[in-house]
Amino acid sequence: MPRLASRPRLVPSIDVSGCEAVKRVRGLPGTGLRLGDPLRLALHWHSLGAEAIHIVDLDGAERGRPSRCVLELVSRVKRETGARVQLGGGLRSIEALREAYAAGADRLVVASAWLRDPGFLEEAVEALDSGVLVAAVEEHWDATPASQGWRLREPLTLREAVERAASTPGLWGILYTQVFHEGEGRGVDLHRAARLARLARERGVERLAYSGGVAGPRDLELLAPLGYDEAVAGMALYTGALNPLGLL
């Protein structure tokens, strides 16, 4: 079944902790679902038509460096499916980015490093290829950007974060995450999603992706006119609230 053009492309998410696939609620350890073998899940989504897989290294996000088992997972997913692999979590140095890229990741999602070091994104683009880096803007309830696996808040506004990302040529774009909705399946906060999209477009950001609380196809329909090109979903797919057929 062809993907409906009126919706952003759906990208299944696989979060990994202790080499096991999990789905947490608002990123809190011990919450959500334990899902087993992450490679099995990647093969499953690919068999249903997924052209891209979003992998989150939860242990890497906490430790500040990629996990060996996640790098191996990226290599196997790329080798066995050919799908585009987008990886985030613990990519806080040029060395870590190069290691993840060499493992087979097509896109690398960076959050903490560039929020703390304004020159990091430019340095990373120079070290890799254009279109590989994705700047993550992860929002807490109080409208501050999150970092360090969502545990910390950064002392800048979302507007400042978007401006910093937009000023770096060669990025793929921005991945906006509503941390306060992650894993809850309560639906998208459209007011905030629209505000972020408006800020990004005003500053010339060409591509946007969304994640955090997607509850069903209606959320995808509502994100489309805001300008989101992709929507990352996890919990809704694993609970059956979102049927991926025709959306991948």
BAMARLO-957800 format. One record per residue (C-alpha): x, y, z. Coordinates in steps of 0.001 Angstrom, whole numbers, padded with zeros to 6 digits, always signed. Each point is the difference from the previous one (the first is absolute). Example, Ala and Ser with C-alpha at 12.3 -4.5 7.8 and 13.67 -1.06 7.14 Angstrom:
<lumdos>
+012300-004500+007800;+001370+003440-000660;
</lumdos>
This chain:
<lumdos>
+000000+000000+000000;+001542+003371-000968;+000768+002598+002668;-002580+002762+000203;+001634+003201-001293;-002103+002165+002320;+001921-001255+003028;+003640+000169+001044;+001950-003168-000611;-000278-002314+003008;+003308-001171+001463;-000147-002843+002565;+002102+000533+003098;+002008-002660+001813;+001430+001058+003357;+002770-002184+001414;+001121-000470+003607;+002198-002850+001157;-000019-001283-003601;-003780-000514+000283;-002749+001952-001758;-002142+002004+002410;-002537+002804-000058;+000108+002404+002929;-002476+002634+001114;+001590+003476-000005;+003384-001724-000074;-000286-001328+003568;+001807-003324+000657;-002280-002792+001169;-003070+001349-001780;-001709-001135-003177;+000656-003196-001938;+002734-002601-000376;-000056-001127-003625;+002858-002472-000387;+002341-000320-002954;+000415+003369-001756;+001197-001587-003253;-003195-002060-000182;-002013+003187+000299;+002012+001737-002712;-000536-002938-002342;-003712+000039+000811;-000441+003695-000793;+002028-000344-003157;-002161-002935-001126;-003036+002280+000330;+001587+002610-002236;+002098+002214+002267;+002672+001773-002012;+001557+001481+003141;+000563-001142+003586;+000638+002376+002915;+002253-001558+002656;+000556+001614+003403;+002956-001084+002130;-001373+000634+003491;+003117-001259+001765;+002132+002105-002310;-002057+003066+000877;+000680-000583+003696;+003700-000831-000390;+000838+002554-002658;+001387-002498-002521;-001556-002562-002373;-000630-003525+001289;+001831-002792-001765;-003131-002119-000369;-001880+002905-001584;+002769+000628-002511;-000130-003697-000865;-003791+000247-000315;+000348+002924-002420;+002411-002023-002138;-002303-003007-000107;-003132+002012-000740;+001772+001772-002839;+001460-003223-001355;-003156-002116+000278;-002640+002539-001029;+001681+002779-001942;-002325+002421+001793;+001168+003472+000913;+001165-000058+003608;-000287+003072+002202;+001886-000264+003291;-000073+002169+003105;+001321-000263+003544;+003482+000710+001340;+001359+001663-003144;+001880+002764+001806;+003378-000044-001715;+001310-000012-003562;+001562-003392+000714;-003389-001427+001048;-001657+001413-003102;+002625-001519-002262;-000326-003360+001748;-003784-000009-000431;+000262+001094-003617;+002541-002732-000705;-002382-002535+001580;-002562+000838-002684;-002208+002758+001403;-001265+002254-002789;-001102+002798+002312;+001373+000932+003397;-002222+001788+002517;+001976+002403+002189;-001387+001828+003033;+002174+000684+003037;+003283+000754-001769;-001210+002857-002187;-002202+001529+002687;+003073+000368+002206;+002510+000812-002739;-001308+002349-002721;+002782-001034-002396;-000531-003751+000302;-002491-000378-002838;+002176+001826-002487;+003018-002068+001021;-002054-003195-000314;-001275+000867-003481;+003572+000628-001109;+001087-003357+001433;-002828-001924-001698;-002179+000650-003045;-002748+002540-000520;-003445-001363+000790;+001240-002452+002644;-000447+002103+003146;-003432+000563+001552;-000274+002654+002709;-002300-001199+002776;-002159+002564+001778;-001563-001793+002968;-002534+002007+001976;-001023-000283+003649;-003330+001252+001352;+001611+003302+000954;+001080+000595-003625;+003714-000500+000710;+002194-002282-002114;+001022-003302+001567;+003403-001696-000102;+002014-002849+001524;-002669-002628-000665;-002766+002482+000929;+001297+000289+003562;+001209+003599-000234;-001361+003298-001264;+002081+002374-002050;+000140+003747+000834;-001328+001204-003344;-003388+000381-001611;-001447-002140-002770;+000278+002998-002299;+003714+000255+000749;+000445-003737-000556;-001750+000158-003372;+002034+003045-001029;+003221-001805+000904;-000964-003044-002061;-001266+002071-002920;+003286+001893-000213;+001925-003212-000750;+000110-000911-003712;+000018-003662-001006;-002431-001386+002576;-002786-002359-001057;-002381+001998+002164;-001545+000009+003472;-001623-002806+001986;-002416+001503+002515;-000976-002176+002981;-002696+000712+002562;+001735-001659+002938;-003006+000548+002255;-002172-002203-002284;+002551-002680-000893;-001529-003469+000396;-003299+001272+001365;-002018-000365-003182;-002080+003049+000897;+000470+001683-003343;+002019+002915-001263;-000044+003434+001646;-000786+001751-003272;+000437+003528+001334;+003606-000698+000945;+000665-002033-003135;-001296+002874-002132;+002119+002540+001886;+003172-002022-000506;-000764-000542-003672;-000633+003710-000496;+003291+000938+001671;+001871-002515-002133;-001558+001039-003307;+000533+003696+000727;+003706-000737+000351;+000267-002052-003169;+000010-003537+001422;-001088-002148-002938;-000851-003301+001692;-001773-000810+003249;-000745-003235+001822;-002209-000476+003055;-000029-002457+002904;-001743-000281+003340;-003431-001369+000796;-001334-000822-003464;-003252-001817+000797;-001508-000846-003379;-000430+000963-003655;-001863+003168+000942;+003195+001401+001531;+001816-000592-003272;-002742+001793-001928;+000273+002986+002344;+003795+000155-000244;+000025+000093-003800;-001274+003575-000520;+002447+001226+002646;+002846-001015-002293;+001317-003175+001616;+001556-002360-002538;+000363-002999+002304;-001560-001241+003221;+001796-002411+002315;-002343-002309+001911;+000598-002750+002514;-002470-000741+002761;-003062+000373-002241;+001451-002555-002417;+000832-002497+002749;-003377+000261+001708;-001914-000237-003289;-001498+003495+000309;+001619+000913-003313;-000310-002342-002982;+003100+000554-002146;-001448-001390-003233;-000175+002706-002611;+002034+002394+002144;+003513-001412-000324;
</lumdos>
